[in-house]
Amino acid sequence: GGASRFHPIMMFKVFVYGYMTRIFSSRMLAKALRENVMFMWLSGGQTPDFRTLNTFRSSRLKDAMDEVFMATVKLLAAKGYVRLENYFVDGTKIESAANRYSFVWKRGIDTNERKLDEKLKAFIAEVEQVANDENAEYGDRDLEEMGEQLTFSAEDVAELASVLNERLAALETRETAPGVKKKLKREVRQVETDFLPRKLKYEAQRAILGERNSCSKTDPDATFMRMKEDHMRNGQLKPGYNVQIGTENGFVLGYDIFANPTDTRTLKPHLENM
């Protein structure tokens, strides 16, 4: 059932010509197929909609692009256009479409996490003082060892919430000083709604960063780096990619996209990939 599928070679032609003419949006490509005679000729008058184009790009074209590129380079070598002996490589930085103010800095994460750890230590000391003043047992575990830690993971904070909940459950079964239950409930809520989400956020951001010093919140693969275009002349960092391209006889024979802003760390992996 349904309409006949569009031929993948026709779809591939449309995307290649679209990229050559700086048309990247699937909606704009669908519009060009209806209005632009060049696209009409390539598609044979067929007009796939933007959803079809987007599905083809994400599910088919993405995995096949490297294979098509390598086949093209082999074809150039077989026809004698290149000898694969001389290789001229250079890099350029391309700005990401992400918001340039959506930065995440590794140094900022380290600073904020250190402040949170200090806050947690003070918090645990305060909770222990309340327990000592009450002079009662709140379960088998206590927070003394945890209070001596220098840093805390998200698991540690989750364990802290668990211990506080145990203490709160123990308090529910007996008479306590006025305000103790209320204070403990407030502390449990602070751990579960403030400390734990912040720890999880910092750990997630650190995992995204990896060895990098920065990334964009809206485009995690992009790293903040200085661009050649600096209209404000203030050295503003922008989210972008470091693209390495190698040529021979005017034909592109190899390319790589790196999140590393410096060319010195991209040449070796680029040549190995080539």
N, C-alpha and C positions, 0 to 999 in steps of 0.2 A: 504493500500500500504506500501511498504518498507519492510525491514528485520524484522524478529521476534525479540521481545525484549529479553534482557538477564535477567535471573532470579535474583531477588534481593538477595536471600540467597547466591547464587554463588558469586555475586559481593561483598557481605559483607565478605565472607570468604577470598576473595582475599585481601581486604583492611586490615582485621585483621592480616593475615599472613604477609602482606607487612609491616605493622607497627611493628610487632614482630621482623622482620628481618631488620628494619631500612631502609625500602624503602618507601619513602613518596611521591615522584614525580609521577604524573599520567603517564608521559612518560616512566619512569623507570619501573613502574608496567606493562605497556603495553609491554615493552621489555621483562620483566621477564615471562610474559604469553606466549611469543613465544619461549623462550630459556631455562627457568628453569623448570625442570621436576616436582618440588614440586608444582609450580603454575599451571603447566599443569594439574596435577592430581586434584587440588582443583577446577579448572575451567571446568573440563571435556573436555579439549582440545579446549574450546572456547577462542577466542582472541578479546575481545572488545578493541577498540582503545582508545587512551588517552583522546579524547574528551568525549567519552561515560563514561569513568571512572570519569572524572572531573565533568561531569554533575550529575552523581549519587552521588558523594561525596557532592557537594554543594547543590543539591536540595532535596535529599532523606536522605542521611546518617546523615547529620548535625542535623536534627530535631529528628531522631530516636535513636541517640547514647545513650542519657540518659536513655531512656526507655529500650533499650537492656541491658545496664549496670545494671539497677535495677532488671530486670528479671533474669540476671545471678546471682546476689547476692541472690535473693530469692530462686533460684534453689540450690545454695550452702547450704543455710540454710535448705531447705527441705530434702536434701541428708545427712545432718548431718555433713558437713565439717566445718561449722561455727555455733556458737550459738547466734551471735549478742549480746554478753554480754561483751566481752573484746575488747577494741579498742586501737590500738597503732598508734599514728599519728606523723608524722614528715614532715618537709618541705625541699625543695631544690630549688635552683634558676637555671633557665634554660635561657641561653642567646638567645635573639631574633636573627633572621636572618637579622635584619635591620643593616644598616651602623652605627657603633658605634660612628661616628662623626656627626650624624644627630640630635643632641640633641636640645631640647627646654627647657629652664629653666624658672620657674615662676619668679624667682628673676630678670632674664634678661628682661622678659616682663615688669615687674613693673618699672625697671630702664629706659628702652627705652620709655615706654609710658609716664612716668613722664617728660622725656626730650622733648617728642613731645608736651605734654601739655604746657610746658614752652615756647616752640617755637611758639605754636599757640597763646598764650597770647601776646607775643611780636609782632607777625604778625598782630593780630587784632588791637593792639595799633597803629601800623604803618599805617594800613589801615584807621583807624579813623582820624589819624593826616592828612593824605592826604585829607580826606573828609572835615575836618575843614579848611584846607588851601584853598581848592577850594570854601568853603562856599556855598555849594549848596545842595539841597535835592535830594536824590537818592531813593525815595520810602518811604513807610510808616514805614518800619522796619529799625532799625540801629543795630550796633554791640556793643553798650555800655554795656548792661547787660551781653552779652556773654563774653565780655572782662574781667568781674569780676569773672567768673567761675574759680575754681581751677582745675577741670578736665573736659574732653570733651569726649562725646561718638561719635560713628560713625554718629549718627543722627545729633548731633550738628555740626559736620564738613560738613555734607551734607547741613544743613541749611545755614552754612557760605557760601558755594559755591552758593547756591540759592540767597542769599542777594547780593553777589558780581556780579552775573549775572544780577540781577535787576539794580544795579547801572551802570553796563556797558551798558545795554539797554537804560537807561536814558541819559547817556553821548552821545550816538549815535545821539540823536535828537537835540543837541545844540553844540555851540562852546565852547571848553574848552582849558585850558592851554596846550602848547605843551608837549607831552609825557605822559599826564595823562591817556589817553585811553590805550596806549601801556603798561604802568605800571600796570593798572588794569587787562588787559588781561593776563599779565604774572602772576599776583597774583591768578587769577581764575584758570589758568592752573596748578599752583603749588598746590592749594588746591585739585583739582580734580585728578591730576596724582600722587601726592606725599602724602599729609597729609591723604586724605580719604582712599586710599588703605592700608596705614600702620595701620590706626585705625581699619579697617576691619580685617586685618591680626592678630593684637593683640587680638581683641575680639574673633576671631575664635580659636586662640591658647588657650586662657583662658577657653573657653568652653570645649575644648578637655581635658585640664588638670584637670578640676574639683577640687577635693581636693588634687590632687597630686602636687609635686614640679617639676616634669620633665616628658617629654615624648619624643618619637622619631618622627622625621618628616616623616620617611618612614614607621613606624609601630606605629601609635598613641596610641595603647593599651599598648605598652611596656613602662616600667618605668626604668630610669637609676638607677642601684644599684650595690653594690659590689658583685662580684662572688667569689666562693671558689677557682676557678682557677685564680691565679694572677701571671702569668709567669714573668711579668716585676717587680713585687714586689713594685709597686708604688701606689697601692690602686685605680687603674683606674676604673671608673664607666662605666658600659656597659648596653645597653638596654636589659631588660629581664623580666621574670615573676617569681613570687613566687608560686611554686606548692606545695600544701598540700595533702599528701596521707595517708590514714589510712588503717591498715591491721588487720586481725585476722587469725591465723593459716597459715600464708604465702599467704593468698589471699587478694587482694585489695578490700576493701569494700566501700571506699569513696575517692573522689578526688575533688579538687577545684583549679582553677587557679586565682591568685590575681595579681593586679598591685601594691599592697602595698609591699615594700621591707622588712618590719618587721613582724616577726611571731606573735608578741603580739597582733596585730590587725587583724589577720586572723583566730585564733583558734575559737573564738566564732561564727563567721558566717559559718565557716567550719562545726562545730558541729551541728549548727541549720540546715544546708543544709542536713547533714547526717541523 
